[in-house]
Amino acid sequence: MQLLHQVKYLVKKELVLEWRSKYAINGVLLYVVSTVFVCFLSFVSVIPVTWNALFWIIMLFASINAVSKGFLQESKGRQLYIYTLASPLALIISKTIYNVMLMMVLTVIALAFYMLVFDYVPQDLGLYIVATILGSLSFSTIFTMVSAIASKAGNGGMLMAILSFPVIIPVLIVLIKLTKNAVDGLDRSVSLDEIGLLLIINGLVAGVTLLLFPYLWRD
């Protein structure tokens, strides 16, 4: 019960800070809108495969910008203050929950704007939305873990990019394959393996994060 109580108030703290500054959501939305507009000016019309790949490239860099602030932009004083009030598990769970909510909102908005600008809708829109939600969940869990590790070292932004690359590439490959199935309108049973694989990856990342973060936080 104490853990749930701490998680609740830490998530509330993140939401209040974001509502006051609106740094993450405004900055990332500006990035997504400008990038989509530049892509539209460059391509005007694209084939479905290219349309799908461009979307995930945009969301990859948008998620790095959105999630990295979770640990990298917190001062040492605030980290020490939180350390005295909450357990490491409550902190990492609350950060992950907040980043998941943030990325899901940004991903849905970005997808709607992306489809509107290019005037294209995947044949199986329901499966594509499910895939984007799974993708935002994967990006959130992976980048939250990597951000926590990078925050303990100097030049955290560069270290985050280096550490996340070997983990995020397999996820991107699965996501592109899954969303391509939705773009092509294939039977949903064909995509069950990709959905299961994404859920397994998210579970493994979450488990490793919960196991290692308490030791990392002590430093």
C-alpha positions in Angstrom: 0.0 0.0 0.0 2.8 2.4 0.8 4.4 1.7 -2.6 1.1 2.5 -4.4 0.7 5.6 -2.3 4.1 6.9 -3.2 3.6 6.0 -6.9 0.3 7.9 -6.9 1.8 11.1 -5.6 5.0 10.9 -7.7 2.8 10.5 -10.9 0.7 13.5 -9.7 3.9 15.5 -9.2 5.1 14.8 -12.7 1.7 15.8 -14.1 1.6 19.0 -12.2 5.1 20.0 -13.2 4.3 19.2 -16.9 1.1 21.2 -16.7 2.9 24.2 -15.3 5.8 24.2 -17.8 4.3 22.2 -20.7 7.9 21.7 -21.9 7.6 18.1 -23.1 4.3 18.0 -24.8 4.7 21.4 -26.5 8.3 20.8 -27.5 7.6 17.4 -28.9 4.4 18.4 -30.7 6.2 21.3 -32.3 8.9 18.8 -33.4 6.4 16.3 -34.8 4.3 19.0 -36.6 7.3 20.6 -38.2 8.9 17.3 -39.2 5.6 16.0 -40.8 5.2 19.3 -42.6 8.8 19.1 -44.0 8.3 15.5 -45.1 5.1 16.5 -46.8 6.9 19.4 -48.7 9.7 17.0 -49.6 7.5 14.0 -50.8 4.0 15.4 -51.3 2.8 11.8 -51.8 4.5 8.6 -50.7 3.9 4.9 -51.2 2.4 3.1 -48.1 5.7 1.4 -47.1 7.6 4.8 -47.1 4.7 6.4 -45.3 5.0 3.8 -42.5 8.8 4.0 -42.2 8.7 7.8 -42.0 6.1 7.7 -39.2 8.3 5.5 -37.0 11.5 7.6 -37.7 9.6 10.7 -36.6 8.2 8.9 -33.5 11.6 7.5 -32.5 13.2 10.9 -32.2 10.1 12.4 -30.7 10.1 9.8 -28.0 13.8 10.4 -27.2 13.1 14.1 -26.8 10.0 13.5 -24.6 11.2 10.7 -22.3 14.9 11.8 -21.8 13.9 14.7 -19.7 12.6 12.3 -17.0 16.0 11.9 -15.3 18.4 14.0 -17.4 16.9 17.3 -16.6 16.4 16.8 -12.9 18.9 18.5 -10.6 21.0 16.6 -8.1 19.2 18.5 -5.3 15.8 17.3 -6.5 17.0 13.8 -6.9 18.4 13.8 -3.4 15.1 15.2 -2.0 13.0 12.5 -3.8 15.5 9.9 -2.5 14.6 10.9 1.1 10.9 10.7 0.5 10.2 7.7 -1.8 11.6 4.3 -2.5 13.5 3.6 -5.7 10.8 1.3 -7.0 8.1 3.9 -6.5 10.2 6.5 -8.4 11.0 4.3 -11.5 7.4 3.0 -11.6 6.0 6.5 -11.5 8.4 7.8 -14.1 7.5 4.9 -16.4 3.7 5.4 -15.9 4.0 9.1 -16.6 6.2 8.5 -19.7 3.8 5.9 -21.0 0.8 8.3 -20.7 2.8 11.1 -22.3 3.9 9.0 -25.2 0.5 7.5 -25.8 -1.1 11.0 -26.0 1.7 12.3 -28.3 1.6 9.2 -30.5 -2.2 9.3 -31.1 -2.0 13.1 -31.8 1.0 12.6 -34.2 -0.7 9.7 -36.0 -3.9 11.8 -36.5 -2.0 14.8 -37.8 0.2 12.5 -40.0 -2.8 10.9 -41.7 -4.4 14.3 -42.1 -1.4 15.9 -43.8 -0.7 13.0 -46.2 -4.4 12.1 -46.7 -3.7 8.4 -46.2 -5.4 5.9 -43.8 -4.0 2.4 -43.3 -6.3 -0.4 -44.5 -6.6 -1.8 -41.0 -6.6 1.4 -38.9 -7.6 -0.5 -35.7 -4.5 -2.7 -35.8 -2.3 0.3 -36.7 -3.6 2.1 -33.6 -2.9 -0.9 -31.5 0.6 -1.1 -32.9 1.3 2.6 -32.2 0.1 2.1 -28.6 2.4 -0.9 -28.2 5.2 1.2 -29.8 4.7 4.1 -27.4 4.8 1.6 -24.5 8.0 0.1 -25.8 9.7 3.5 -26.3 8.6 4.7 -22.9 9.9 1.7 -21.0 13.2 1.4 -22.9 14.0 5.1 -22.8 13.0 5.5 -19.2 15.5 2.8 -18.2 18.3 4.2 -20.4 17.6 7.7 -19.2 18.0 6.6 -15.6 21.4 5.0 -16.4 22.6 7.9 -18.5 21.7 10.4 -15.8 24.3 8.9 -13.5 27.1 9.7 -16.0 28.4 12.8 -17.7 27.2 13.8 -21.1 24.0 11.9 -20.5 22.3 12.8 -23.8 25.0 11.2 -25.9 25.2 8.2 -23.6 21.5 7.7 -23.9 21.6 7.6 -27.7 24.5 5.0 -27.5 22.9 2.8 -24.9 19.4 2.8 -26.4 20.5 2.0 -30.0 21.1 -1.8 -29.7 17.8 -2.2 -27.7 15.5 0.0 -29.8 16.5 -1.3 -33.2 14.9 -4.8 -32.8 11.8 -3.1 -31.4 11.6 -0.8 -34.4 12.0 -3.8 -36.8 9.1 -5.6 -35.1 7.0 -2.4 -35.1 7.6 -1.7 -38.8 6.6 -5.3 -39.7 3.5 -5.1 -37.5 2.3 -1.8 -38.9 3.1 -2.9 -42.5 0.6 -5.8 -41.9 -1.9 -3.2 -40.9 -1.1 -1.0 -43.9 -1.5 -3.9 -46.3 -4.8 -5.0 -44.6 -3.6 -8.5 -43.8 -5.5 -10.8 -41.5 -4.9 -9.9 -37.9 -3.9 -13.5 -37.0 -0.7 -12.9 -39.1 0.3 -10.2 -36.6 -0.1 -12.2 -33.4 3.6 -13.2 -33.3 4.7 -9.5 -33.5 2.3 -8.4 -30.9 3.4 -11.2 -28.5 7.1 -10.4 -29.1 6.5 -6.7 -28.3 4.7 -7.6 -25.1 7.5 -10.0 -24.1 10.2 -7.3 -24.8 8.2 -4.8 -22.7 7.9 -7.3 -19.9 11.6 -8.1 -19.9 12.6 -4.4 -20.0 10.2 -3.6 -17.1 11.5 -6.6 -15.1 15.2 -5.6 -15.6 14.4 -2.0 -14.8 12.7 -2.9 -11.5 15.5 -5.2 -10.6 18.5 -2.9 -11.4 17.2 0.6 -10.6 17.3 0.4 -6.8 21.1 -0.4 -7.0 21.6 2.4 -9.6 19.7 4.9 -7.5 21.9 4.3 -4.4 24.8 5.8 -6.3 
